[in-house]
Amino acid sequence: MKRFDMRVDPLTNEIYYAVPHKGHMLVSDPLLNKGYAFTRAERNEFELLGLLADQVGTLEQQRTRNHNIIKSMNSDLDKYVELIGLLDRNETVFYSLLAHHIEEMLPIVYTPTVGLGCLKRSHIIRRWRGIYVSPSNVEWMEQILRNVGLPNVSLVVATDGERILGLGDLGADGMGIPIGKIALYVAAAGIHPASTLPVMIDVGTNNERLLNDPLYTGYRQPRLTGDAYYEVIERFVQGLRRVFPRALLQWEDFGKQHAATLLERYHERILSFNDDIQGTGATAAAVLRSAFRLTGRPAAEERIAIFGFGQAGCGVANALVTLLTLEGGLSTAEARRRIFAVDVNGLLLQGDPADAYQAEFRQPREVAADWPAPKDRAPNLQEVIRHGRITTLIGLSGQKGAFTPEILAALAANAPRPVILALSNPTSCCETTPEAVVAATGGRGIIATGSPSRPVTLPDGREMTVSQCNNLYVFPGMGLGAIVCQAQKVSHRMFHAATCAISDMVTEEMRSTGCLLPALENAREISFAVALAVARQARDEGIGLAASDDRLAALIRGAMWEPKYYPYRADMGH
């Protein structure tokens, strides 16, 4: 049964929900529940008399009450559980709270606390949300999608749980990630919650702790591999295309052996992108675009090392190639030679084994031929920084403390204003801290982190902001823009348009205080700017709606749902 319709009264132009439910069924639906904010007329019409306390309240009162509850808790995990419980009871209050306090709530509803929530999900889950696709049920894919009772889904976030943040394989417990991502889509970009769907593609887990946990709720088998794995994915995509043909699919937290392959395989077949690869790349590029304005060095003269060259590292590298070619005037080959990809085994060199997505960023062997380093192994990170004259260092390794004081000092010796992006999540996996950067560089380092960080004090006493390189800057606006402009696909230049839109919001005054990104308290305006830039780019490439800038802006504004209570009218005929 359809859960509701949003309609417009032809006489009054009033927007209302046509609702086919009454009584307990209505107050049990988190999409429709208003709690004690149901009006007296609605209580009569929908058989709610006696089910609610006498007082008719407001959304503002409900938001304040729940905010006070959250603030009274000491544990971030307890706060996370409470917030997810609120989402399961009343989505309007949840999104109102998140939108009004997004900077405060972001570290709880998403990284870093969501990682802890996923680690314990089978033990704390209260209500099932989204859909779970597994080898046991994938043959009924279309029926599964129709079972959600949401006929107009425009956004799907899917994971297979193999690479959850820096925590690895969490199987079905990784469902917390798509749920959290969708919460941010709604809060930051105003995508209506009724048009969203989190998906867990549960193909098993190789995590022995989960396999041996009697409370684990997922498919209790080792992970599918090879053709069997891709068959499940193919059936999922085919079902999605048939049931929700215009939906945008975001691939989320897939393992490195699958993420790039799935993106390549499906980006032309279905409107889709991978946030871990492309969103991370666009956000990092926005940070660096702002940082390069601070350094005074032309972007084309930067020498960049990326430590941890998995899917996210490759995504950042590709975004930087786009930045260096479009704005630095370099050729693609020249841009790639300015990016030094380093993993635990050292610098990636031509002739060394590499995954397909890494191959283009292997440096020619002659680059390091005359470096004073042992010849029986690839140069390590410190040697790359010293002899490669690196000026910008990016960490995506998940290795806590990998950027040692010696490594940071070597970087600082190469440039008056070195740039350091320590992007691994959660904080326990981060390569360095802002305080360590200040100490090792004498306060000259320009830094951004992947998780929230407190301001740092420089040697001269000034307090500097530390920007969080959070994909929230990109993916909500990217999704909103792609959906509204009816994009045929998501292109590389659409992500670069997002990069430029974000960094152009950072003023010189903001940069002087350490800000490399606009404040997330303005998340909805950031998402609007990104969505408009993305829609324009899609139009200019001939893969999106052919409309004027003003028309695109009006369509995007009109699509941004505000969390508020709409009037309900009975619709028992559906």
C-alpha positions in Angstrom: 0.0 0.0 0.0 1.2 3.5 -0.9 2.0 5.3 2.4 0.9 8.8 1.3 0.7 11.2 -1.6 1.8 14.9 -1.5 -0.8 16.9 -3.3 -1.8 20.5 -4.0 -5.4 21.7 -3.4 -6.5 23.2 -6.8 -8.5 25.9 -5.1 -6.3 27.1 -2.3 -2.8 25.9 -3.5 -2.4 24.4 -0.1 0.2 21.5 0.0 -1.2 18.5 1.9 -0.6 14.8 2.4 -3.3 12.4 1.3 -3.0 9.7 3.9 -4.7 6.2 3.7 -3.9 5.2 7.3 -5.6 5.8 10.7 -5.1 5.2 14.4 -2.1 3.2 15.5 -0.9 2.5 12.0 -0.6 6.3 11.4 1.4 7.1 14.6 3.6 4.0 14.0 4.8 5.3 10.6 7.9 7.5 11.2 7.3 9.3 7.9 3.8 10.4 8.9 3.9 10.5 12.7 3.4 14.0 14.2 3.3 12.9 17.8 1.4 15.3 20.0 1.6 17.9 17.1 -1.5 16.3 15.4 -4.2 19.0 15.3 -7.5 18.3 17.0 -9.2 18.1 13.7 -6.6 15.5 12.5 -7.1 13.6 15.8 -10.8 13.3 15.0 -10.5 12.5 11.4 -7.7 9.9 11.8 -9.1 8.0 14.9 -6.3 9.3 17.2 -8.6 10.4 20.1 -7.2 9.1 23.3 -3.9 7.9 21.7 -2.2 11.2 22.5 -1.9 13.5 25.5 -4.4 16.4 25.5 -2.0 19.2 24.7 -1.4 20.0 21.0 2.2 20.9 20.6 4.5 22.2 17.9 7.5 20.9 15.9 9.7 23.5 17.6 8.7 22.2 21.0 9.4 18.6 19.9 12.8 19.6 18.5 13.8 21.4 21.7 12.8 18.5 23.9 14.8 16.0 21.8 17.8 18.3 21.6 17.8 18.6 25.4 17.7 14.8 25.7 20.7 14.5 23.4 22.7 17.2 25.2 22.1 15.5 28.5 23.9 12.3 27.4 27.6 11.9 27.9 28.4 9.0 25.5 28.4 9.7 21.8 27.2 6.2 21.2 24.2 6.8 23.5 23.5 10.0 21.5 23.7 8.0 18.3 21.3 5.4 19.5 18.9 8.1 20.7 19.0 9.9 17.4 18.4 6.7 15.4 15.5 6.0 17.8 14.1 9.4 17.0 14.4 8.7 13.3 12.5 5.5 13.8 9.7 7.4 15.6 9.3 10.7 13.9 11.3 11.6 10.8 10.2 15.2 10.7 11.5 16.0 14.2 14.7 14.1 13.5 15.4 16.1 10.3 14.4 19.3 11.9 16.8 18.7 14.7 19.6 17.7 12.3 19.0 20.7 10.0 19.0 23.2 12.9 22.1 21.8 14.6 24.0 20.1 11.8 27.5 20.9 12.9 26.7 19.6 16.4 24.9 16.5 15.2 27.1 15.6 12.2 29.8 13.8 14.2 27.1 11.8 16.0 24.8 10.8 13.1 27.8 10.2 10.8 31.6 10.0 11.2 33.1 9.3 13.6 30.3 7.9 15.8 28.5 6.1 13.0 31.5 3.7 12.8 31.0 2.7 16.4 27.3 2.4 15.8 28.0 0.0 12.9 30.4 -2.1 15.1 27.6 -2.7 17.5 24.6 -2.6 15.1 23.4 -6.1 15.6 23.3 -5.5 19.3 21.6 -2.1 19.3 19.2 -2.2 16.3 15.6 -1.2 17.3 13.8 -1.0 13.9 14.6 -2.2 10.5 15.1 0.5 7.8 15.7 0.2 4.1 16.0 -3.1 2.3 18.4 -6.1 2.7 19.4 -7.9 -0.5 21.1 -11.2 -0.2 21.7 -14.4 -2.1 18.7 -15.8 -0.3 16.2 -13.3 -1.8 17.8 -11.6 -4.8 15.7 -13.5 -7.3 12.7 -11.5 -6.0 14.4 -8.2 -6.4 11.5 -6.3 -8.0 9.2 -7.5 -5.2 11.7 -6.4 -2.6 11.8 -2.9 -4.0 8.0 -2.6 -4.1 7.7 -3.8 -0.5 9.0 -0.5 0.8 5.7 1.2 -0.1 7.5 4.2 -1.6 6.6 4.5 -5.3 8.7 7.6 -6.2 12.2 6.8 -5.0 14.7 9.1 -6.6 17.8 8.4 -4.4 19.3 5.0 -3.4 22.4 4.6 -1.3 23.8 1.1 -1.4 26.7 -0.7 0.4 27.9 -4.3 0.6 29.5 -3.5 4.0 33.0 -4.6 3.0 34.9 -1.4 3.7 33.1 0.6 6.4 35.1 3.8 7.0 38.5 2.6 8.3 36.9 -0.4 10.1 36.8 -2.9 7.3 34.3 -5.7 6.7 31.2 -5.2 8.9 28.8 -7.2 6.8 25.2 -6.3 7.2 26.0 -4.2 10.2 27.4 -1.7 7.7 23.7 -0.7 7.0 24.3 2.3 9.4 26.3 4.0 6.7 23.6 4.3 3.9 21.1 5.3 6.6 23.5 8.0 7.8 24.3 9.2 4.3 20.6 9.5 3.5 20.0 11.5 6.7 22.6 14.0 5.5 21.1 14.1 2.0 17.8 15.1 3.6 19.2 17.5 6.1 21.7 19.2 3.8 20.0 19.1 0.4 16.4 18.8 1.3 15.7 15.6 -0.7 12.4 14.3 0.6 12.9 11.3 3.0 10.0 9.5 1.3 12.0 9.5 -2.0 15.1 7.8 -0.4 16.1 4.2 0.1 19.1 2.7 2.0 20.2 -0.6 0.7 22.4 -3.3 2.2 23.6 -5.8 -0.4 24.5 -8.5 2.0 26.7 -11.0 0.3 28.2 -12.4 3.5 31.2 -11.4 5.6 34.7 -12.6 6.3 34.7 -11.0 9.7 35.0 -14.0 12.1 33.7 -11.9 15.1 30.4 -11.5 13.3 30.2 -15.0 12.0 30.6 -16.3 15.5 28.3 -13.7 17.1 24.9 -15.3 17.9 23.2 -11.9 17.6 24.6 -11.1 14.2 21.6 -10.4 11.9 23.3 -10.7 8.5 23.8 -13.5 5.9 26.0 -15.8 8.0 28.3 -17.0 5.2 31.8 -16.1 3.9 31.6 -13.3 1.3 30.7 -14.2 -2.2 33.5 -13.6 -4.7 33.9 -13.6 -8.5 30.9 -14.2 -10.8 28.6 -15.1 -7.9 29.2 -11.6 -6.3 28.7 -9.7 -9.6 25.5 -11.7 -10.3 23.9 -10.4 -7.1 24.9 -6.9 -8.0 23.6 -7.2 -11.6 20.2 -8.5 -10.4 20.0 -5.6 -7.9 20.8 -3.0 -10.6 18.3 -4.6 -13.1 15.6 -4.6 -10.5 16.3 -1.0 -9.6 16.2 0.1 -13.3 12.8 -1.6 -13.7 11.1 -0.4 -10.5 12.8 3.1 -10.0 14.2 3.9 -13.5 15.0 7.5 -12.7 16.7 6.9 -9.3 20.2 8.0 -8.6 22.4 5.2 -7.1 25.2 6.1 -4.8 27.7 3.3 -4.3 29.0 3.5 -0.7 31.9 1.7 1.2 32.6 -1.1 -1.2 35.9 -2.9 -1.0 38.8 -1.7 -3.3 38.6 -4.8 -5.5 34.9 -4.0 -6.3 34.4 -0.2 -6.0 36.2 0.9 -9.1 35.0 -2.0 -11.2 31.3 -1.3 -10.3 31.7 2.4 -11.0 33.2 1.6 -14.4 30.7 -1.1 -15.2 27.5 0.9 -14.3 28.1 4.6 -14.6 26.9 4.6 -18.2 24.0 2.1 -17.5 22.5 3.8 -14.5 22.7 7.3 -13.0 25.3 6.6 -10.3 28.5 7.7 -8.6 30.8 6.4 -5.9 31.1 8.9 -3.0 34.2 7.3 -1.5 36.0 7.7 -4.9 34.5 10.8 -6.5 33.0 12.6 -3.6 36.3 12.3 -1.6 38.2 13.5 -4.6 36.0 16.5 -5.2 36.0 17.6 -1.6 39.8 17.2 -1.3 40.3 19.2 -4.5 38.1 22.0 -3.1 40.3 22.1 0.1 43.5 22.2 -2.0 42.1 24.8 -4.3 41.6 27.0 -1.3 44.9 26.0 0.2 46.8 26.9 -3.0 45.4 30.4 -2.8 47.0 30.7 0.7 50.4 29.3 -0.3 50.7 31.7 -3.2 52.2 28.8 -5.3 50.6 28.2 -8.7 48.7 24.9 -8.6 50.8 23.6 -11.5 53.9 23.9 -9.4 52.7 21.7 -6.6 54.2 18.3 -6.0 51.7 16.1 -4.2 52.1 12.8 -2.3 49.1 10.7 -1.6 49.8 8.1 1.2 47.3 5.3 1.0 46.4 4.8 -2.7 43.2 2.7 -2.5 39.9 3.8 -4.0 39.7 7.1 -2.1 43.4 7.9 -2.9 42.8 7.2 -6.6 39.6 9.4 -6.5 41.6 12.3 -5.0 44.3 11.8 -7.6 41.9 11.9 -10.5 40.2 15.0 -9.1 43.6 16.7 -8.8 44.4 15.8 -12.4 41.2 17.5 -13.5 42.1 20.5 -11.3 45.7 20.7 -12.6 44.6 20.4 -16.2 41.6 22.7 -16.3 43.1 25.4 -14.0 46.8 24.7 -14.0 47.3 24.4 -17.8 49.1 21.0 -17.5 48.5 18.1 -19.8 47.0 15.0 -18.3 50.4 13.2 -18.4 52.1 16.2 -16.8 49.5 16.4 -14.0 49.9 12.7 -13.2 53.7 13.1 -12.9 53.2 15.7 -10.2 51.2 13.2 -8.1 53.2 10.6 -6.2 51.2 7.6 -5.1 52.6 5.8 -2.0 51.3 2.8 -0.2 52.7 0.6 2.6 55.3 -0.8 0.2 56.5 2.6 -0.9 56.2 4.7 -4.1 54.3 3.1 -6.9 56.7 2.7 -9.9 56.1 1.5 -13.4 56.7 -2.2 -13.7 55.6 -2.9 -10.2 52.3 -4.8 -9.6 49.3 -2.6 -9.2 45.5 -2.7 -9.4 44.1 -1.5 -12.6 42.8 1.8 -11.1 46.3 2.5 -9.8 48.3 1.9 -12.9 48.1 5.4 -14.5 49.7 6.9 -11.4 52.8 4.8 -11.2 55.8 7.0 -11.6 58.5 6.2 -14.2 61.3 4.3 -12.6 63.9 6.9 -13.7 62.2 9.5 -11.4 63.7 7.8 -8.4 66.8 6.4 -10.1 69.3 8.9 -8.7 67.6 9.3 -5.2 70.0 8.3 -2.4 67.8 5.5 -1.2 68.2 1.7 -1.1 67.8 0.1 -4.6 66.3 -3.2 -3.4 63.0 -1.6 -2.5 60.7 1.3 -3.5 61.3 4.6 -1.8 59.3 5.0 1.4 57.1 8.0 2.3 59.9 10.0 4.0 62.2 9.4 1.0 59.5 10.4 -1.4 58.9 13.6 0.4 62.6 14.5 0.8 63.8 13.6 -2.7 60.6 14.2 -4.6 60.5 17.8 -3.1 56.8 17.2 -2.0 54.9 20.4 -1.0 51.5 18.8 -0.4 50.9 15.6 1.6 47.6 13.8 1.7 46.8 10.9 4.0 44.2 8.2 3.2 46.0 5.2 4.7 44.0 4.5 7.8 47.3 4.3 9.7 47.3 6.3 12.9 50.4 8.4 13.3 51.8 7.6 9.9 52.8 11.2 9.4 55.6 11.3 12.0 57.4 14.5 13.2 60.3 13.5 10.9 58.0 13.2 7.9 56.3 16.5 8.6 59.6 18.2 9.2 60.9 16.9 5.8 57.7 18.3 4.2 58.2 21.7 5.9 61.7 21.9 4.5 60.4 21.9 0.9 58.0 24.8 1.1 57.3 27.9 3.3 53.6 26.8 3.6 53.3 23.0 3.3 49.8 21.6 2.9 48.8 18.5 5.0 45.5 16.7 4.6 45.1 13.9 7.1 41.8 12.5 5.9 41.5 9.0 7.3 38.4 8.3 9.4 37.6 7.7 12.2 39.9 9.9 14.3 41.6 6.7 15.7 42.9 6.0 12.2 44.1 9.5 11.3 47.7 10.0 10.1 48.4 13.0 12.3 46.9 15.7 14.5 46.7 19.4 13.9 48.8 19.9 17.1 51.5 17.7 15.7 51.5 19.6 12.4 51.9 22.9 14.2 54.8 21.6 16.3 56.6 20.0 13.3 56.2 22.9 10.9 56.5 25.8 13.3 52.9 26.7 12.6 53.5 27.1 8.9 51.6 24.0 7.8 48.1 24.4 6.3 46.0 21.5 7.5 42.6 19.9 7.1 41.4 16.6 8.6 38.8 14.0 7.8 37.1 14.1 11.2 36.2 17.2 13.3 39.1 18.9 15.0 39.4 21.7 17.5 41.1 24.9 16.6 44.8 25.0 17.2 47.0 27.7 18.6 50.0 28.8 16.6 53.4 29.7 18.1 52.5 33.5 17.8 49.3 32.9 19.9 46.8 33.1 17.0 44.0 30.5 17.0 43.5 28.8 13.6 40.4 26.8 12.5 41.0 23.3 11.2 38.6 22.5 8.3 37.0 19.1 8.1 37.3 17.6 4.6 33.9 16.0 4.8 32.1 14.6 1.8 29.0 16.3 3.1 30.2 19.3 1.1 29.8 17.4 -2.1 27.4 14.4 -2.2 24.1 16.0 -1.1 24.4 18.8 -3.7 25.7 16.4 -6.4 22.7 14.1 -5.8 20.2 17.0 -5.7 21.6 18.6 -8.9 21.8 15.3 -10.8 18.2 14.4 -9.9 16.6 17.7 -10.6 18.4 18.3 -13.9 17.5 14.7 -15.0 21.1 13.9 -15.7 21.8 11.0 -18.0 25.0 10.2 -16.1 27.4 11.8 -13.6 30.5 13.1 -15.3 34.0 14.0 -14.1 33.4 17.7 -15.0 30.3 17.7 -12.9 32.4 16.8 -9.9 34.9 19.6 -10.8 32.0 22.0 -11.0 31.2 21.0 -7.4 34.8 21.5 -6.4 34.8 25.1 -7.7 31.4 26.0 -6.3 32.6 25.0 -2.8 36.0 26.6 -2.8 34.6 29.8 -4.4 32.4 30.2 -1.2 35.6 30.6 0.9 36.6 34.3 1.2 40.1 35.6 1.7 39.2 36.6 5.2 38.0 33.1 6.0 41.2 31.6 4.6 43.3 33.9 6.8 41.8 32.1 9.9 42.6 28.7 8.5 39.2 28.0 6.9 39.6 26.1 3.7 35.9 25.3 3.3 32.7 27.2 4.1 31.0 26.6 7.5 28.8 23.5 7.5 26.2 25.4 9.4 25.4 26.7 6.0 25.1 23.2 4.6 21.8 23.8 2.7 23.2 26.9 0.9 26.4 24.9 0.1 24.3 22.1 -1.3 22.2 24.5 -3.4 25.4 26.1 -4.8 26.8 22.6 -5.7 23.5 21.5 -7.2 23.2 24.5 -9.4 26.9 24.2 -10.6 26.3 20.5 -11.3 23.1 21.1 -13.2 24.7 23.8 -15.3 27.6 21.6 -16.1 25.3 18.7 -17.1 23.4 21.0 -19.3 26.5 22.4 -20.9 27.7 18.8 -21.6 24.4 17.9 -23.2 23.6 15.3 -20.5 21.1 17.3 -18.4 18.0 19.5 -18.7 18.4 22.3 -21.3 17.2 25.1 -19.1 18.4 28.6 -18.2 20.4 29.2 -15.0 17.4 30.9 -13.4 15.1 28.0 -14.3 17.6 25.5 -12.9 17.9 27.5 -9.7 14.1 27.7 -9.3 13.7 23.9 -9.9 16.4 23.1 -7.3 14.9 25.5 -4.7 11.5 24.0 -5.3 12.9 20.5 -4.8 14.4 21.2 -1.4 12.1 19.9 1.3 11.9 21.7 4.6 11.2 19.5 7.6 7.8 20.7 8.8 4.3 19.3 9.4 2.0 19.5 6.4 -1.8 19.2 6.9 -3.3 15.7 6.4 -6.4 14.7 4.6 -7.9 11.2 4.6 -7.5 9.3 1.3 -9.1 5.9 2.0 -9.4 5.1 -1.7 -5.7 4.2 -2.1 
